[in-house]
């Protein structure tokens, strides 16, 4: 399910498959905080037109 966050034991991980740059890490953290309800959407305060 894509609507649930879970943890994975380190023993289940093998090699790295990629790397995120600093900008992508910021976006990942922001999305996680938003998903968990710990932050507001940056779009929440915008007015249309």
C-alpha positions in Angstrom: 0.0 0.0 0.0 1.3 3.4 -0.9 -0.5 5.2 1.9 1.5 3.5 4.8 5.0 4.1 6.0 7.0 1.2 7.4 10.5 0.4 8.5 12.8 -2.2 7.1 15.4 -4.0 9.1 19.0 -3.3 8.0 19.5 -7.0 7.7 17.0 -7.0 4.8 19.0 -4.4 2.8 21.8 -5.2 0.5 23.7 -2.7 -1.7 22.9 0.9 -2.5 20.9 1.4 -5.7 21.1 5.1 -6.0 21.8 8.4 -4.3 19.7 11.6 -3.7 21.2 15.0 -3.9 20.6 17.7 -1.3 17.6 19.2 -3.1 15.9 15.8 -3.5 16.5 15.0 0.2 14.8 18.3 1.2 11.8 17.4 -1.0 11.7 13.9 0.5 11.7 15.2 4.1 9.1 17.8 3.3 6.8 15.2 1.7 7.3 12.9 4.6 6.4 15.6 7.1 3.4 16.5 5.1 2.3 12.8 4.9 2.6 12.4 8.6 0.6 15.6 9.3 3.6 17.4 10.8 3.7 20.2 8.2 1.3 22.2 6.1 1.3 22.0 2.3 3.1 25.0 0.8 0.1 25.3 -1.5 -2.4 25.7 1.5 -1.9 29.4 1.8 -2.1 30.3 -1.9 -5.1 32.1 -3.2 -6.5 31.3 -6.7 -6.3 34.1 -9.3 
